[in-house]
Amino acid sequence: MTLKENKQRLQRMIDNATSLELELVWIPKIMRNQTYDELAAGETIRNNGIGLSGVDGAFISDIYNQVIAGKHMSDKQATATRKILRKYHKQYSDMMPAREANLQLSDFE
């Protein structure tokens, strides 16, 4: 699978993820790349090429904290989250097991 095909496949997986899959798999996975200070502050502090950018970090951190508090995302929040997470396909790819084919949602669990 080429890098472009892998990117497109990951972005399709994000686009097709349910709100619950976003809450349980995709958001926690990207949040693992935030530093402890960033998690505590709820924003991006360091530009280290991993985790989330400034504006994205604040929004996804808010969603993450909302989910941890037991509140599910609204449809509007899920749509915005999908749009943001698509940008981070490279990080998701780097987190996955070293396999070239048959990417499945279970690769992230």
Secondary structure by P-SEA (a helix, b strand, c coil): ccaaaaaaaaaaaaaaccaaaaaccaaaaaaccccaaaaaaccccccccccccaaaaaaaaaaaaaaaacccccaaaaaaaaaaaccaaaaaaaacccccccccccccc
